[in-house]
Amino acid sequence: MRLIFMGTPDFAVPTLVALAAAGHEIVAVYTRAAKPAGRGLAEQPSPVEREARRLGIPVHTPKTLKDDAAQATLRAHEADAAVVVAHGLILPKPILDAPKYGCFNVHASLLPRWRGAAPINRAIMAGDAESGVTIMKMDEGLDTGAIAMADRVAITADMTAGELHDALARLGADLMARALAALDRGSLTLTPQPNEGVTYAAKIANNETRIDWSKPWKQVHDHIRGLSSFPGAWFELGGVRVKALRSTKGEGQYTLNVTPGTALDDKLTIACGAGAVRLLQIQRAGKQPMNADDFLRGTPVTRGTKVA
């Protein structure tokens, strides 16, 4: 098929690669413009732009798709379909209607649960037992389009958002390739989303990343893994900000009447409002991630130490 691909972050790259490998003619890639990054603030292209240039596909980086010129440029590609994966711009109706068969999106949840910007983080933070990918034909609503295909992934007890991200990126690539093959055969079926079970995955705000040790251990654990590795749940130790990147349930019997946020041993087992979590991987501000054993060799945290 003759396709336009629209995406920006790492999550979108496997789908772009899969579609190229499947033999589709990708006539244009739309992505976010390069941004200054790194110590030298050099212009850094998006992961999708880097892959598109490696594949020899023309790249477009418009700041908006709402003006007539941008819409005319996209229509001129005469695409059969557009594939959208975390593109980052609102697609107005003229863009949605421009390809022959419309625009199809890879969304990282089992719609209608977790519509919106941060479905991977929110699923884990909420303690969900499963997530998945939905292929949706886009309409003007917020992730409200008809479902073409969906597939599920179990969220294991200690799985982080980063691990789920990678699993769903691979699944999304495979699922979109299958959906387009069905579309090309004329056998793709679209099913309206149900009205029941709708939830929204709001963007992660800075003021919700700090760990609240007064909550039960499971909520603290889900908060940590749901924000790992980015933006990272954090606490303060000796006045220094530390990100908690990986945790598990704190084992053992604790008979001390301790305040939440107190170390219960010398292995970074921290008391919560009910139960405890053990921190397995952490990252001090400005430093690389470290496993807990390596961190404790340089910075012992003894029983009774308070974190905040």
C-alpha atoms as a printed R data frame, in Angstrom:
    type eleno elety resid chain resno       x       y      z
1   ATOM     1    CA   MET     A     1   0.000   0.000  0.000
2   ATOM     2    CA   ARG     A     2   0.978   3.629 -0.457
3   ATOM     3    CA   LEU     A     3   1.406   4.999  3.070
4   ATOM     4    CA   ILE     A     4   2.180   8.108  5.068
5   ATOM     5    CA   PHE     A     5   3.801   7.443  8.452
6   ATOM     6    CA   MET     A     6   3.350   9.891 11.327
7   ATOM     7    CA   GLY     A     7   5.271   9.387 14.570
8   ATOM     8    CA   THR     A     8   8.000  10.802 16.783
9   ATOM     9    CA   PRO     A     9   9.432   8.793 19.736
10  ATOM    10    CA   ASP     A    10  11.200   5.447 20.110
11  ATOM    11    CA   PHE     A    11   7.831   3.753 20.580
12  ATOM    12    CA   ALA     A    12   6.955   4.472 16.936
13  ATOM    13    CA   VAL     A    13  10.163   3.190 15.341
14  ATOM    14    CA   PRO     A    14   9.364  -0.569 15.336
15  ATOM    15    CA   THR     A    15   6.129   0.099 13.441
16  ATOM    16    CA   LEU     A    16   7.923   2.173 10.798
17  ATOM    17    CA   VAL     A    17  10.530  -0.584 10.380
18  ATOM    18    CA   ALA     A    18   7.864  -3.303 10.173
19  ATOM    19    CA   LEU     A    19   5.884  -1.485  7.485
20  ATOM    20    CA   ALA     A    20   8.973  -0.896  5.380
21  ATOM    21    CA   ALA     A    21   9.975  -4.548  5.779
22  ATOM    22    CA   ALA     A    22   6.480  -5.630  4.701
23  ATOM    23    CA   GLY     A    23   7.023  -3.936  1.346
24  ATOM    24    CA   HIS     A    24   4.661  -0.975  1.727
25  ATOM    25    CA   GLU     A    25   5.556   2.182 -0.175
26  ATOM    26    CA   ILE     A    26   6.066   4.787  2.538
27  ATOM    27    CA   VAL     A    27   5.963   8.022  0.567
28  ATOM    28    CA   ALA     A    28   6.490  10.423  3.487
29  ATOM    29    CA   VAL     A    29   7.222  10.502  7.196
30  ATOM    30    CA   TYR     A    30   5.798  13.247  9.389
31  ATOM    31    CA   THR     A    31   7.504  13.840 12.726
32  ATOM    32    CA   ARG     A    32   8.427  16.467 15.299
33  ATOM    33    CA   ALA     A    33  11.085  18.949 14.235
34  ATOM    34    CA   ALA     A    34  14.602  18.503 15.611
35  ATOM    35    CA   LYS     A    35  15.159  20.013 19.065
36  ATOM    36    CA   PRO     A    36  18.290  21.195 20.909
37  ATOM    37    CA   ALA     A    37  19.519  18.515 23.312
38  ATOM    38    CA   GLY     A    38  22.640  17.370 25.116
39  ATOM    39    CA   ARG     A    39  25.465  19.403 26.600
40  ATOM    40    CA   GLY     A    40  26.127  21.274 23.387
41  ATOM    41    CA   LEU     A    41  22.419  21.828 22.697
42  ATOM    42    CA   ALA     A    42  22.892  20.555 19.157
43  ATOM    43    CA   GLU     A    43  19.752  19.964 17.104
44  ATOM    44    CA   GLN     A    44  18.682  16.351 17.644
45  ATOM    45    CA   PRO     A    45  16.232  14.738 15.205
46  ATOM    46    CA   SER     A    46  13.464  12.545 16.591
47  ATOM    47    CA   PRO     A    47  14.009   8.770 16.678
48  ATOM    48    CA   VAL     A    48  11.493   8.411 13.833
49  ATOM    49    CA   GLU     A    49  13.315  10.988 11.702
50  ATOM    50    CA   ARG     A    50  16.620   9.185 12.183
51  ATOM    51    CA   GLU     A    51  15.066   5.883 11.102
52  ATOM    52    CA   ALA     A    52  13.254   7.469  8.155
53  ATOM    53    CA   ARG     A    53  16.469   8.976  6.837
54  ATOM    54    CA   ARG     A    54  18.225   5.618  7.242
55  ATOM    55    CA   LEU     A    55  15.461   4.100  5.117
56  ATOM    56    CA   GLY     A    56  15.664   6.909  2.570
57  ATOM    57    CA   ILE     A    57  12.117   8.190  3.166
58  ATOM    58    CA   PRO     A    58  11.350  11.940  2.757
59  ATOM    59    CA   VAL     A    59  10.704  13.653  6.125
60  ATOM    60    CA   HIS     A    60   8.276  16.479  6.895
61  ATOM    61    CA   THR     A    61   8.342  18.409 10.187
62  ATOM    62    CA   PRO     A    62   5.449  20.913 10.091
63  ATOM    63    CA   LYS     A    63   4.653  22.760 13.320
64  ATOM    64    CA   THR     A    64   0.947  22.415 12.593
65  ATOM    65    CA   LEU     A    65  -1.355  20.481 10.301
66  ATOM    66    CA   LYS     A    66  -4.192  22.958 10.598
67  ATOM    67    CA   ASP     A    67  -3.219  25.341  7.780
68  ATOM    68    CA   ASP     A    68  -4.197  24.954  4.138
69  ATOM    69    CA   ALA     A    69  -0.626  24.606  2.864
70  ATOM    70    CA   ALA     A    70   0.214  21.698  5.176
71  ATOM    71    CA   GLN     A    71  -3.021  19.947  4.295
72  ATOM    72    CA   ALA     A    72  -2.449  20.418  0.565
73  ATOM    73    CA   THR     A    73   1.061  18.972  0.889
74  ATOM    74    CA   LEU     A    74  -0.246  15.893  2.663
75  ATOM    75    CA   ARG     A    75  -3.082  15.362  0.165
76  ATOM    76    CA   ALA     A    76  -0.577  15.548 -2.684
77  ATOM    77    CA   HIS     A    77   1.004  12.298 -1.495
78  ATOM    78    CA   GLU     A    78  -2.204  10.506 -2.590
79  ATOM    79    CA   ALA     A    79  -1.762   7.894  0.124
80  ATOM    80    CA   ASP     A    80  -3.968   4.872  0.632
81  ATOM    81    CA   ALA     A    81  -3.668   5.284  4.409
82  ATOM    82    CA   ALA     A    82  -1.754   7.122  7.101
83  ATOM    83    CA   VAL     A    83  -0.267   5.238 10.051
84  ATOM    84    CA   VAL     A    84  -0.027   7.311 13.233
85  ATOM    85    CA   VAL     A    85   2.048   6.289 16.267
86  ATOM    86    CA   ALA     A    86   2.573   8.917 18.989
87  ATOM    87    CA   HIS     A    87   2.950  11.685 16.450
88  ATOM    88    CA   GLY     A    88   2.387  14.599 18.806
89  ATOM    89    CA   LEU     A    89   0.192  16.900 16.696
90  ATOM    90    CA   ILE     A    90  -3.587  17.122 16.559
91  ATOM    91    CA   LEU     A    91  -4.895  15.818 13.231
92  ATOM    92    CA   PRO     A    92  -7.781  17.997 11.988
93  ATOM    93    CA   LYS     A    93 -10.585  16.500  9.916
94  ATOM    94    CA   PRO     A    94  -9.068  17.433  6.516
95  ATOM    95    CA   ILE     A    95  -5.972  15.416  7.447
96  ATOM    96    CA   LEU     A    96  -8.006  12.484  8.771
97  ATOM    97    CA   ASP     A    97  -9.981  12.411  5.521
98  ATOM    98    CA   ALA     A    98  -7.057  12.908  3.130
99  ATOM    99    CA   PRO     A    99  -5.861   9.282  2.705
100 ATOM   100    CA   LYS     A   100  -8.103   6.976  0.697
101 ATOM   101    CA   TYR     A   101  -8.882   4.673  3.642
102 ATOM   102    CA   GLY     A   102  -8.212   7.144  6.459
103 ATOM   103    CA   CYS     A   103  -5.719   7.296  9.330
104 ATOM   104    CA   PHE     A   104  -4.927   4.318 11.560
105 ATOM   105    CA   ASN     A   105  -3.392   4.678 15.011
106 ATOM   106    CA   VAL     A   106  -1.356   2.364 17.254
107 ATOM   107    CA   HIS     A   107  -2.577   3.100 20.788
108 ATOM   108    CA   ALA     A   108  -0.814   1.573 23.784
109 ATOM   109    CA   SER     A   109  -3.852   0.388 25.743
110 ATOM   110    CA   LEU     A   110  -6.943  -1.766 25.428
111 ATOM   111    CA   LEU     A   111  -9.386   0.938 24.400
112 ATOM   112    CA   PRO     A   112 -11.607   2.408 25.708
113 ATOM   113    CA   ARG     A   113  -9.489   2.043 28.865
114 ATOM   114    CA   TRP     A   114  -6.724   4.637 29.098
115 ATOM   115    CA   ARG     A   115  -7.483   7.015 26.294
116 ATOM   116    CA   GLY     A   116  -5.024   9.880 26.242
117 ATOM   117    CA   ALA     A   117  -1.377  10.779 26.623
118 ATOM   118    CA   ALA     A   118   0.125   8.358 29.171
119 ATOM   119    CA   PRO     A   119  -1.621   4.979 28.898
120 ATOM   120    CA   ILE     A   120   1.442   2.879 29.723
121 ATOM   121    CA   ASN     A   121   2.290   4.747 32.921
122 ATOM   122    CA   ARG     A   122  -1.315   4.969 34.069
123 ATOM   123    CA   ALA     A   123  -2.015   1.273 33.574
124 ATOM   124    CA   ILE     A   124   0.845   0.283 35.865
125 ATOM   125    CA   MET     A   125   0.215   3.062 38.379
126 ATOM   126    CA   ALA     A   126  -3.377   1.839 38.669
127 ATOM   127    CA   GLY     A   127  -2.223  -1.729 39.329
128 ATOM   128    CA   ASP     A   128  -3.756  -3.143 36.134
129 ATOM   129    CA   ALA     A   129  -3.078  -6.834 35.510
130 ATOM   130    CA   GLU     A   130  -2.943  -6.441 31.739
131 ATOM   131    CA   SER     A   131  -2.490  -3.910 28.981
132 ATOM   132    CA   GLY     A   132  -2.236  -4.198 25.221
133 ATOM   133    CA   VAL     A   133  -2.343  -2.453 21.883
134 ATOM   134    CA   THR     A   134  -5.348  -1.258 19.934
135 ATOM   135    CA   ILE     A   135  -5.315  -0.439 16.227
136 ATOM   136    CA   MET     A   136  -7.933   2.264 15.744
137 ATOM   137    CA   LYS     A   137  -9.272   4.153 12.744
138 ATOM   138    CA   MET     A   138  -8.921   7.730 13.902
139 ATOM   139    CA   ASP     A   139 -11.749  10.238 14.186
140 ATOM   140    CA   GLU     A   140 -11.850  13.745 15.660
141 ATOM   141    CA   GLY     A   141 -12.266  12.556 19.265
142 ATOM   142    CA   LEU     A   142  -9.579  11.728 21.823
143 ATOM   143    CA   ASP     A   143  -8.808   8.083 20.996
144 ATOM   144    CA   THR     A   144 -12.488   7.418 20.279
145 ATOM   145    CA   GLY     A   145 -12.208   5.846 16.826
146 ATOM   146    CA   ALA     A   146 -13.460   2.430 15.788
147 ATOM   147    CA   ILE     A   147 -11.303  -0.562 16.729
148 ATOM   148    CA   ALA     A   148  -9.710  -2.585 13.940
149 ATOM   149    CA   MET     A   149  -7.595  -4.989 16.016
150 ATOM   150    CA   ALA     A   150  -6.373  -5.428 19.589
151 ATOM   151    CA   ASP     A   151  -4.031  -7.742 21.454
152 ATOM   152    CA   ARG     A   152  -3.153  -8.182 25.123
153 ATOM   153    CA   VAL     A   153  -0.026  -8.281 27.290
154 ATOM   154    CA   ALA     A   154   0.103  -9.378 30.929
155 ATOM   155    CA   ILE     A   155   1.556  -6.866 33.387
156 ATOM   156    CA   THR     A   156   3.662  -8.918 35.773
157 ATOM   157    CA   ALA     A   157   4.124  -8.029 39.437
158 ATOM   158    CA   ASP     A   158   7.354  -6.028 39.112
159 ATOM   159    CA   MET     A   159   7.140  -4.947 35.446
160 ATOM   160    CA   THR     A   160   8.134  -1.328 34.873
161 ATOM   161    CA   ALA     A   161   6.630   1.159 32.456
162 ATOM   162    CA   GLY     A   162   9.835   0.962 30.417
163 ATOM   163    CA   GLU     A   163   9.514  -2.798 30.039
164 ATOM   164    CA   LEU     A   164   5.834  -2.546 29.118
165 ATOM   165    CA   HIS     A   165   6.672   0.242 26.638
166 ATOM   166    CA   ASP     A   166   9.112  -2.017 24.805
167 ATOM   167    CA   ALA     A   167   6.722  -4.976 24.748
168 ATOM   168    CA   LEU     A   168   3.861  -2.860 23.417
169 ATOM   169    CA   ALA     A   169   6.063  -1.185 20.800
170 ATOM   170    CA   ARG     A   170   6.905  -4.605 19.346
171 ATOM   171    CA   LEU     A   171   3.308  -5.786 19.574
172 ATOM   172    CA   GLY     A   172   2.019  -2.586 17.971
173 ATOM   173    CA   ALA     A   173   4.340  -3.003 15.019
174 ATOM   174    CA   ASP     A   174   3.169  -6.552 14.397
175 ATOM   175    CA   LEU     A   175  -0.491  -5.677 14.880
176 ATOM   176    CA   MET     A   176  -0.390  -2.697 12.516
177 ATOM   177    CA   ALA     A   177   1.292  -4.804  9.830
178 ATOM   178    CA   ARG     A   178  -1.496  -7.368 10.178
179 ATOM   179    CA   ALA     A   179  -4.195  -4.688 10.119
180 ATOM   180    CA   LEU     A   180  -2.857  -3.128  6.930
181 ATOM   181    CA   ALA     A   181  -2.613  -6.532  5.269
182 ATOM   182    CA   ALA     A   182  -6.289  -7.060  6.079
183 ATOM   183    CA   LEU     A   183  -7.143  -3.556  4.853
184 ATOM   184    CA   ASP     A   184  -5.359  -4.263  1.580
185 ATOM   185    CA   ARG     A   185  -7.354  -7.490  1.177
186 ATOM   186    CA   GLY     A   186 -10.607  -5.686  1.959
187 ATOM   187    CA   SER     A   187 -11.211  -7.836  5.044
188 ATOM   188    CA   LEU     A   188 -10.522  -5.364  7.867
189 ATOM   189    CA   THR     A   189 -13.516  -5.040 10.198
190 ATOM   190    CA   LEU     A   190 -14.087  -1.909 12.287
191 ATOM   191    CA   THR     A   191 -15.995  -2.095 15.576
192 ATOM   192    CA   PRO     A   192 -17.188   1.011 17.463
193 ATOM   193    CA   GLN     A   193 -15.735   1.390 20.937
194 ATOM   194    CA   PRO     A   194 -18.090   0.495 23.811
195 ATOM   195    CA   ASN     A   195 -19.403   3.265 26.027
196 ATOM   196    CA   GLU     A   196 -18.544   1.291 29.158
197 ATOM   197    CA   GLY     A   197 -15.075   1.159 30.688
198 ATOM   198    CA   VAL     A   198 -13.793   4.529 29.477
199 ATOM   199    CA   THR     A   199 -10.843   5.923 31.461
200 ATOM   200    CA   TYR     A   200  -8.394   8.716 30.664
201 ATOM   201    CA   ALA     A   201  -4.607   8.633 30.933
202 ATOM   202    CA   ALA     A   202  -3.629  12.200 31.708
203 ATOM   203    CA   LYS     A   203  -0.071  13.344 31.074
204 ATOM   204    CA   ILE     A   204   2.174  12.775 34.100
205 ATOM   205    CA   ALA     A   205   2.463  15.999 36.104
206 ATOM   206    CA   ASN     A   206   5.630  16.959 37.976
207 ATOM   207    CA   ASN     A   207   3.763  17.254 41.258
208 ATOM   208    CA   GLU     A   208   2.752  13.568 41.258
209 ATOM   209    CA   THR     A   209   6.213  12.022 40.904
210 ATOM   210    CA   ARG     A   210   7.315  12.249 44.554
211 ATOM   211    CA   ILE     A   211   6.796   9.015 46.510
212 ATOM   212    CA   ASP     A   212   4.200   9.143 49.280
213 ATOM   213    CA   TRP     A   213   5.415   6.544 51.784
214 ATOM   214    CA   SER     A   214   2.176   6.844 53.790
215 ATOM   215    CA   LYS     A   215   0.320   4.850 51.136
216 ATOM   216    CA   PRO     A   216   0.110   1.025 51.254
217 ATOM   217    CA   TRP     A   217   3.135  -0.796 49.858
218 ATOM   218    CA   LYS     A   218   1.335  -1.940 46.692
219 ATOM   219    CA   GLN     A   219   0.387   1.621 45.735
220 ATOM   220    CA   VAL     A   220   3.940   2.804 46.387
221 ATOM   221    CA   HIS     A   221   5.351  -0.086 44.346
222 ATOM   222    CA   ASP     A   222   2.955   0.570 41.440
223 ATOM   223    CA   HIS     A   223   3.843   4.272 41.565
224 ATOM   224    CA   ILE     A   224   7.563   3.501 41.360
225 ATOM   225    CA   ARG     A   225   7.346   1.021 38.507
226 ATOM   226    CA   GLY     A   226   4.722   3.061 36.664
227 ATOM   227    CA   LEU     A   227   7.119   6.018 36.433
228 ATOM   228    CA   SER     A   228  10.250   3.993 35.635
229 ATOM   229    CA   SER     A   229  12.433   4.822 33.902
230 ATOM   230    CA   PHE     A   230  10.988   8.228 32.983
231 ATOM   231    CA   PRO     A   231  10.157  10.612 34.567
232 ATOM   232    CA   GLY     A   232  11.006   8.569 37.658
233 ATOM   233    CA   ALA     A   233   9.393   8.442 41.103
234 ATOM   234    CA   TRP     A   234  11.652  10.076 43.686
235 ATOM   235    CA   PHE     A   235  12.360  10.637 47.366
236 ATOM   236    CA   GLU     A   236  14.958  12.492 49.393
237 ATOM   237    CA   LEU     A   237  17.787  10.806 51.274
238 ATOM   238    CA   GLY     A   238  19.966  13.095 53.357
239 ATOM   239    CA   GLY     A   239  18.660  16.091 51.439
240 ATOM   240    CA   VAL     A   240  19.572  14.588 48.047
241 ATOM   241    CA   ARG     A   241  16.929  13.680 45.492
242 ATOM   242    CA   VAL     A   242  16.993   9.989 44.544
243 ATOM   243    CA   LYS     A   243  14.881   8.276 41.893
244 ATOM   244    CA   ALA     A   244  13.504   4.821 42.637
245 ATOM   245    CA   LEU     A   245  13.613   2.897 39.355
246 ATOM   246    CA   ARG     A   246  12.847  -0.647 40.456
247 ATOM   247    CA   SER     A   247  11.237  -2.114 43.562
248 ATOM   248    CA   THR     A   248   9.516  -5.199 44.920
249 ATOM   249    CA   LYS     A   249   7.493  -6.188 47.954
250 ATOM   250    CA   GLY     A   250   9.456  -5.935 51.181
251 ATOM   251    CA   GLU     A   251   9.570  -9.396 52.726
252 ATOM   252    CA   GLY     A   252   9.744 -10.378 56.375
253 ATOM   253    CA   GLN     A   253   7.885  -9.632 59.584
254 ATOM   254    CA   TYR     A   254   8.152  -6.106 60.920
255 ATOM   255    CA   THR     A   255   7.057  -5.647 64.503
256 ATOM   256    CA   LEU     A   256   8.478  -2.168 65.004
257 ATOM   257    CA   ASN     A   257   5.996   0.684 65.290
258 ATOM   258    CA   VAL     A   258   7.709   2.735 62.628
259 ATOM   259    CA   THR     A   259   6.838   5.854 60.683
260 ATOM   260    CA   PRO     A   260   6.304   5.404 56.923
261 ATOM   261    CA   GLY     A   261   9.524   6.295 55.117
262 ATOM   262    CA   THR     A   262  11.755   4.518 57.668
263 ATOM   263    CA   ALA     A   263  14.386   1.979 56.617
264 ATOM   264    CA   LEU     A   264  13.549  -1.373 58.184
265 ATOM   265    CA   ASP     A   265  16.926  -2.988 57.513
266 ATOM   266    CA   ASP     A   266  20.229  -2.207 55.784
267 ATOM   267    CA   LYS     A   267  18.955  -3.373 52.343
268 ATOM   268    CA   LEU     A   268  16.741  -0.396 51.415
269 ATOM   269    CA   THR     A   269  13.521  -1.950 52.650
270 ATOM   270    CA   ILE     A   270  11.334   1.087 53.380
271 ATOM   271    CA   ALA     A   271   8.203   1.110 55.536
272 ATOM   272    CA   CYS     A   272   4.983   2.231 53.890
273 ATOM   273    CA   GLY     A   273   1.584   3.052 55.380
274 ATOM   274    CA   ALA     A   274   0.916  -0.685 55.285
275 ATOM   275    CA   GLY     A   275   3.712  -3.149 54.519
276 ATOM   276    CA   ALA     A   276   6.997  -2.168 52.914
277 ATOM   277    CA   VAL     A   277   8.815  -2.007 49.596
278 ATOM   278    CA   ARG     A   278  12.396  -2.963 48.904
279 ATOM   279    CA   LEU     A   279  14.212  -0.700 46.464
280 ATOM   280    CA   LEU     A   280  16.228  -2.652 43.898
281 ATOM   281    CA   GLN     A   281  17.514   0.063 41.566
282 ATOM   282    CA   ILE     A   282  17.940   3.761 42.241
283 ATOM   283    CA   GLN     A   283  19.497   6.848 40.664
284 ATOM   284    CA   ARG     A   284  20.928   9.838 42.487
285 ATOM   285    CA   ALA     A   285  20.514  13.237 40.838
286 ATOM   286    CA   GLY     A   286  23.104  13.666 38.094
287 ATOM   287    CA   LYS     A   287  24.310  10.045 38.373
288 ATOM   288    CA   GLN     A   288  23.761   6.825 36.448
289 ATOM   289    CA   PRO     A   289  21.254   4.202 37.663
290 ATOM   290    CA   MET     A   290  22.706   1.752 40.196
291 ATOM   291    CA   ASN     A   291  21.453  -1.454 41.715
292 ATOM   292    CA   ALA     A   292  20.784  -1.201 45.433
293 ATOM   293    CA   ASP     A   293  23.766  -3.331 46.508
294 ATOM   294    CA   ASP     A   294  26.230  -1.111 44.641
295 ATOM   295    CA   PHE     A   295  24.615   2.030 46.024
296 ATOM   296    CA   LEU     A   296  24.728   0.745 49.603
297 ATOM   297    CA   ARG     A   297  28.440  -0.081 49.380
298 ATOM   298    CA   GLY     A   298  29.135   3.617 48.912
299 ATOM   299    CA   THR     A   299  26.211   5.041 50.890
300 ATOM   300    CA   PRO     A   300  25.096   2.772 53.725
301 ATOM   301    CA   VAL     A   301  21.450   3.185 54.746
302 ATOM   302    CA   THR     A   302  21.013   1.650 58.166
303 ATOM   303    CA   ARG     A   303  17.890   0.513 59.942
304 ATOM   304    CA   GLY     A   304  15.954   3.482 61.275
305 ATOM   305    CA   THR     A   305  17.152   5.920 58.601
306 ATOM   306    CA   LYS     A   306  14.400   8.283 57.491
307 ATOM   307    CA   VAL     A   307  13.700   9.066 53.827
308 ATOM   308    CA   ALA     A   308  11.248  11.709 52.669
